[in-house]
Amino acid sequence: MNKHYEIVNGAYSISTDKAKLNIPLVHRYLSIDSYWAKNIPFSVVEQSIANSLCFGVYHTNEQIGFARLITDKATFAYLADVFILPEHRGKGLSKWLVQFIHAHPELQGLRRWLLGTKDAHGLYEQFGWQRFTEEQTQRFMQRHNPDVYKQ
């Protein structure tokens, strides 16, 4: 049984309770509005949520943001699918979300956290994230299929 964590600040809240997630909203954002998961099938979003530690961001109980962490909760975590809906941006919610994720009690002492971003480096750098050095980029490899969701 997983324990759920939640924090409230006025009309906004963040929760790790997957039962609260609006999966159609997450799918809609990822498949239509994101640059990283265009056309992702609903079933893939469902499976990714089922197998990740998820964080829903809410405004008066309506979901307005999301992030998920792929992790073993011991050594490694990959932060993915982070978003705040456009109408709620500019209120510090992304910063609050990253702080909440970093403070999660089950994620303390991890050796490595990774993420990929095209345009949010400044957000993550505020929390100690660093861009790879040239030496580090030589160490990491990937197997990438950018067209996996194209129909």
C-alpha positions as semicolon CSV with decimal commas, in nm:
position;residue;x (nm);y (nm);z (nm)
1;M;0,000;0,000;0,000
2;N;0,145;0,335;-0,103
3;K;0,114;0,635;0,124
4;H;-0,011;0,951;-0,045
5;Y;0,145;1,289;0,018
6;E;-0,036;1,618;-0,023
7;I;0,033;1,987;0,033
8;V;-0,216;2,275;0,020
9;N;-0,156;2,645;-0,036
10;G;-0,479;2,844;-0,057
11;A;-0,686;2,716;-0,349
12;Y;-0,393;2,513;-0,488
13;S;-0,276;2,168;-0,386
14;I;-0,034;1,898;-0,497
15;S;-0,104;1,532;-0,434
16;T;0,057;1,196;-0,508
17;D;-0,283;1,022;-0,498
18;K;-0,329;0,867;-0,843
19;A;-0,702;0,827;-0,778
20;K;-0,735;1,207;-0,804
21;L;-0,566;1,230;-1,145
22;N;-0,768;1,340;-1,445
23;I;-0,603;1,101;-1,690
24;P;-0,796;1,234;-1,994
25;L;-0,662;1,583;-1,914
26;V;-0,305;1,451;-1,882
27;H;-0,343;1,262;-2,210
28;R;-0,490;1,564;-2,387
29;Y;-0,203;1,787;-2,278
30;L;0,068;1,536;-2,362
31;S;-0,076;1,426;-2,696
32;I;-0,174;1,772;-2,824
33;D;0,016;2,046;-2,640
34;S;0,351;1,893;-2,543
35;Y;0,651;1,888;-2,775
36;W;0,780;1,561;-2,629
37;A;0,481;1,324;-2,650
38;K;0,274;1,436;-2,950
39;N;0,011;1,177;-3,044
40;I;0,087;0,954;-2,746
41;P;-0,191;0,694;-2,718
42;F;-0,423;0,708;-2,417
43;S;-0,328;0,351;-2,321
44;V;0,040;0,448;-2,305
45;V;-0,039;0,744;-2,076
46;E;-0,243;0,512;-1,851
47;Q;0,041;0,260;-1,834
48;S;0,303;0,529;-1,767
49;I;0,094;0,665;-1,480
50;A;0,036;0,318;-1,337
51;N;0,410;0,252;-1,327
52;S;0,534;0,591;-1,202
53;L;0,523;0,809;-0,893
54;C;0,282;1,082;-1,002
55;F;0,217;1,435;-0,881
56;G;-0,109;1,611;-0,964
57;V;-0,142;1,987;-0,924
58;Y;-0,494;2,109;-0,848
59;H;-0,686;2,435;-0,825
60;T;-0,998;2,392;-0,612
61;N;-0,983;2,016;-0,683
62;E;-0,960;2,061;-1,061
63;Q;-0,634;1,928;-1,206
64;I;-0,419;2,197;-1,366
65;G;-0,075;2,036;-1,367
66;F;0,117;1,713;-1,358
67;A;0,458;1,550;-1,323
68;R;0,570;1,192;-1,297
69;L;0,884;1,030;-1,170
70;I;1,022;0,702;-1,296
71;T;1,222;0,578;-0,999
72;D;1,342;0,287;-0,790
73;K;1,318;0,519;-0,484
74;A;1,669;0,412;-0,384
75;T;1,927;0,531;-0,638
76;F;1,770;0,688;-0,946
77;A;1,481;0,905;-1,069
78;Y;1,383;1,041;-1,410
79;L;1,149;1,340;-1,400
80;A;0,904;1,344;-1,691
81;D;0,585;1,494;-1,831
82;V;0,597;1,810;-1,620
83;F;0,336;2,071;-1,708
84;I;0,112;2,343;-1,570
85;L;-0,185;2,444;-1,786
86;P;-0,124;2,782;-1,955
87;E;-0,397;2,968;-1,766
88;H;-0,227;2,885;-1,433
89;R;0,132;2,966;-1,531
90;G;0,321;3,260;-1,382
91;K;0,203;3,186;-1,027
92;G;0,507;2,994;-0,905
93;L;0,332;2,658;-0,935
94;S;0,615;2,491;-1,130
95;K;0,862;2,595;-0,862
96;W;0,630;2,472;-0,589
97;L;0,588;2,140;-0,773
98;V;0,963;2,088;-0,811
99;Q;1,015;2,173;-0,440
100;F;0,745;1,922;-0,343
101;I;0,898;1,650;-0,559
102;H;1,246;1,711;-0,416
103;A;1,110;1,702;-0,059
104;H;0,918;1,376;-0,107
105;P;1,023;1,151;0,184
106;E;1,068;0,841;-0,034
107;L;1,313;1,020;-0,267
108;Q;1,577;1,132;-0,023
109;G;1,933;1,012;-0,082
110;L;1,899;0,931;-0,452
111;R;2,234;0,922;-0,630
112;R;2,110;1,055;-0,964
113;W;1,812;1,248;-1,096
114;L;1,769;1,306;-1,471
115;L;1,529;1,497;-1,691
116;G;1,508;1,622;-2,045
117;T;1,386;1,970;-2,134
118;K;1,396;2,196;-2,435
119;D;1,297;2,520;-2,265
120;A;1,283;2,498;-1,884
121;H;1,651;2,485;-1,789
122;G;1,619;2,803;-1,582
123;L;1,345;2,652;-1,365
124;Y;1,542;2,341;-1,278
125;E;1,875;2,521;-1,233
126;Q;1,714;2,713;-0,944
127;F;1,692;2,377;-0,764
128;G;2,046;2,254;-0,821
129;W;1,995;2,077;-1,153
130;Q;2,293;2,114;-1,385
131;R;2,339;2,074;-1,757
132;F;2,565;1,790;-1,863
133;T;2,929;1,873;-1,917
134;E;3,087;1,754;-2,241
135;E;3,255;1,469;-2,053
136;Q;2,921;1,359;-1,904
137;T;2,746;1,364;-2,241
138;Q;3,011;1,123;-2,367
139;R;2,924;0,879;-2,088
140;F;2,548;0,862;-2,143
141;M;2,376;0,679;-2,424
142;Q;2,019;0,653;-2,539
143;R;1,796;0,443;-2,755
144;H;1,540;0,685;-2,898
145;N;1,243;0,638;-3,128
146;P;1,099;0,988;-3,180
147;D;0,833;0,863;-3,423
148;V;0,687;0,593;-3,198
149;Y;0,352;0,777;-3,163
150;K;0,312;0,880;-3,528
151;Q;0,022;0,717;-3,701
